[in-house]
């Protein structure tokens, strides 16, 4: 937890939380919900898109390794 502020400052929008040890692939964005931006037209989907790409990459690697 102590490293998170530095990680967020250096790579906001490009860091992804990955939960290990689950039978499914789970990724999430590197920030909170930003409800204050909802409906304002100022929110960006970049973090969500990146987390989705990371999940896809993990899935493709699993298929390549295990079939």
N, C-alpha and C positions, 0 to 999 in steps of 0.2 A: 504493500500500500504506500510506502514511503516514496517509491520510485514513480508512482502514477502521475503526480503533477509534472515532473520533468518529461516523462513520456508524452503526455498530452500537449505540453508546450512545444516540443520538438516535432511532433508528428500528428497534430490534431487533424482528424479526418482520414488518416491513413493507418491508425492503430486499430486493432481488432481484438476483442475478447474471444478466446476460444476455450470452451469448457471441455476438459478431457475426462475420460473414464465413463462416458455415456455410450449407450448402444447406437446413438444417432450423432450426426454432426451438428454441433451447436456453435454458432458464432453470433456476436452482437456488436453493435457500434461502440465506439470508445467514449461515449458521452451519455448524458441523461436524455430525458424525453424532450426537453426544450418546448414545453407546452406554451410558454409565453410567446413563441414564434408561430404557433399554430394559426393558420388562416391569415397570416400577415404577408405572405408571399416572399418572406425573407429567409425561410428555412431552406437548407440544402440537403439533397438526398445523397450526396457524395459518400458519406460514411456508411450508409446503408448499402449503397452499390458496392463499395469496397468489401464490406463484410460478406456480402453475397458472393463476390468473386473468390474470396478466400475459401468459403464453404465449397464452392464448385471445384476449386483447385484441390482441396483435400479429398473430395469425392473422386475426382479423376485419378489421383495418385493411388487411392485405395483400389479402384478398379484395375489399374495397371499392375498393382502388386498382387492382388488376391483374385482377380478375375471376376 
